[in-house]
Amino acid sequence: MTGAYYGLAAKGRAYAYIGGFDPAFAHESPGTTLIAHAMAQAHEEGARRFEFLRGGEDYKYAWGAQDEPVFRRIWERNA
């Protein structure tokens, strides 16, 4: 099985940034395996929260993800 997962962790939280796998192995659910392993590892390392980043794909909601508001502030310089 060929797959990759890239995540981050800090201050008791684990963040799933991006992952992927060879579509030829989709029938073996490598994405599910990667996420499950990432969650277990994060828990083992003390993460109290696991967060998915980058979009609202259906598989994230299947894991229990919930949308949270994102705020942004833009500072502009007046000339």
N, C-alpha and C positions, 0 to 999 in steps of 0.2 A: 504494500500500500504506500502511495506517495502522497504526502500532505505537509502543510506548513502552517504554523500558528505564530503570530506575533502579538505579545501582550505586554503590559506594563503593570507595575505594582508600586504603591507608595501609601504610607500612612493608613494601613489597614484596609486598603482597597485594591482590587485587581481589576484591570481594564483590558477587555478583549478588543484589540485594535483591528486586526485583519487576519484572515486565514484563507486557506484554499487547499484544493486537492485535485488529483488527476481524475477527470470525469469518467475515465474507464473503470474506476473503482467505486462509483457512486452507489452501486448496489450493496456495498459493504458499509455504508454510512460513515465514511471517514471524518466528515465534519462533526458529526455527533460525538465520535470517539475523541477527537481533538478537544472539543469544548468540555466534555466530561472530564478529561484528564487535566485540562487547565483549571477547571473549578476545584477539583480534588487537590491539586498541587497548591493552589492559592489558599485553600482552607488549611492545608497542612502547614503552610508558611505564615499563618496567622491573619489572613485577610478575613474581614468581617463582612465584606460586601464585594460582589462581582458585578461589574458594569460592562455592558456592550457599548461600543462607540460606533460612529459612522453609519447612521441610517436606521430605518425601521423595517428591516427584513422580517418576514414571517417566522423564520426559525428562531429568532431572538425572543419573540413573544411566546413561542412554544416552550422556552426555558423559563418563562415567567417574567421577562423584561417588562418594564412599564415606562411609558414616556414621562419625562420630567422637563419642566420648562428650562430653556436656555436663555440667558440674558447676555446682552452685549452693549457696551458703552463705547461710543466713538467720540473722541476728542478732536475738535477741529481748531486750527489756529486761524484767528481772524487777522487779516492783513491790514 
